[in-house]
């Protein structure tokens, strides 16, 4: 049995672990002639800070753009097309919005055939929002998932 992969979704959060996931996602995409869609998931602290004007949204955008530039460079080095997007992994209005649900919603929206999710980060920084998302994604994804 062979699988067809056209789009690999890799959620990222600025952590080293998510860069490792990008490496795996790019390798899978290269193997299957697919593209990578990297979604930068903003965590609760950042979202709250943006909503209360405690942080400049432009600075957050610059930081995420810098990280996604690195992600695109990783893909380019392997000859793999990388598309990026940003999503709020938390909402003050929707109780059900969390990083895991955002990843699965994005996977459906971009028609991802394969997901590569980083495991829980070891450094535990506040920007690293994908801590509990891997388990949720592994439980509820309809696509194949690699947790790295």
N, C-alpha and C positions, 0 to 999 in steps of 0.2 A: 504494500500500500504506500502510495506516495502522497505527499501533501503539497498543495499549491499555496505559496505565500506571495502576495503582492504588496502588502503593507504591514510593517512591523511597528507597533506602538511601544514607545519607551517613555514612561513618565520620569521626569527629572525634578530635582528640587535644589540644585546647586551643590549637592554633597559629592564627595569622592565616590561614594557607593553608586550614585546615579551615573557618574561618568563611566564606572565599570559596566553598568547595565547598557550604556550606549555602545561600548565596545562590543558586547555580545550581540546587541541588536543589529549593529552594522555588519558583524560577521554573518549573522543569519540572513540578513537582507542580501549581502553579497553572494551567498551560497545559492539563493533562490531567485536572484535577479529582481529583488523587490526594492521598495523605498522604505525609509524610516520616517515615522512621524514622532517627534519628541514633543511631549506636552509638559511645559514647566508648570508645576502645581504650587500655587502660593498657599502658604499655611495660615492658620488662624491668627497668629500674632501679626503677621504682615497685613492680612486683610483688615483686621480691626484697626491697625495703625493707619491704613489708607482711608478707611471710612471715617475715622475721627480726626483726620488731617494731622496725625502725630508724626507722619513720615511723608515726605514728598513722593507722590506717585511717579514723577519723572525719574527720581533716583532709583526706585524699585524697577522701573522699566529699563533703565540703563544697566542695572545689575543683572537682570534676567537676560537682556540682549547680549551682554558680554559672555554670559554662560552659554547661551544658545549659539553664539558664534563659535565657541569651542566645540560644541556638539556638531555643528555643520562642518567644521574643519576636519573632525574625526571621520565623518562620512566621506568628505571630498578626498581624503588621503587614501580611502579604499575604493574610490570610484562609485560610491553609493549616494544617491540623492537623499537629502534630509530636509524635511519640512518641519517647521516648528510652530508652536502656538503656546499661549499662556492661559491658564484657567485658575479661578478661585477655588481652592480646595475646602472652603468653609463659607458659610453664609449665616448672617444674623437673622435672616428671614425664613430660610428653609432648614428645618431640623435634620432632614435626611441628606443634606449635602455635606459630604466629607471626602477626603482624598480618594478612598476606594471607589465611591460611587462616581466621582468625577472621572476617574480613569476608565471605568466601564462605560460611562456615557460617551466619553471621547472615543473609545474603541468602536462603539456602535456608529457614532457620527462620521468617523473617517473610514469606516469599513475595514478596520484592522483584521488581519488574518492570524496574527501572532502577537503576543504581548511578552515583553521582557521587563520585569519589575525588580528594582533593587531591594535587597533585604534590609532589615532594620539597621540603621547607621550605628556605628560604634561610638561616635563622638557625641551624639545627642544634642547637637546644636539646635537652637530654636528655628532655624531656617529649614531644617531637615524634616519635612512633613510627611514623608512616605513611610514612616516607621511602622504603622499598623496596616497600611494599605495593602502590602503584599499578601498577607493572610486573607484579607477580604477578597482581593482579586482572585487568588487561588481558589477560594470557595465558590465564587459566583460567576466567574468568567465563562463565556461559552466558547471562547477561542483557546487554543493551546497557550500555556503560560510557562515561561521560564523565570524562576526566581533566582537571582544571582547576588 
